[in-house]
Amino acid sequence: MCTQQSINRSNRMCGGFFIFLSVYSVALSVIHFSSGRWGLASLLLPGVVFSAVTGWLALKSTVRISRSAGSAGLEGAGKPVPARPAPAHHLAAAKDLPPSKKTHSLTKD
């Protein structure tokens, strides 16, 4: 079961990875700019923006848990129950349907 703490930890790890990826791409872009490879350096810049925005969104999506708010939605949910009980037999629901000519013309066993 996913708790809010495990979701927050996962978001922080993913956000940190994407921020690291953007910093690494910026460093590579600076190296390529300084060595005169303008085309290669400019190809890295969209990846920098994408990974920085993705990392920032992952870090911002962590939810702070306050103790006064009660239990979180995922913490004390328990087992889900069906809305109505399932029929005991797979043809039990067919009893509610009106009779048709095809089914009543067959011989009964």
Secondary structure, DSSP 8 states (H G I E B T S, - for coil): ---HHHHHHHHHHHHHHHHHHHHHHHHHHHHHHHHT-HHHHHHHHHHHHHHHHHHHHHHHT-----GGG-S-TTTS------SS---SSTTGGGGGS---HHHHTS---
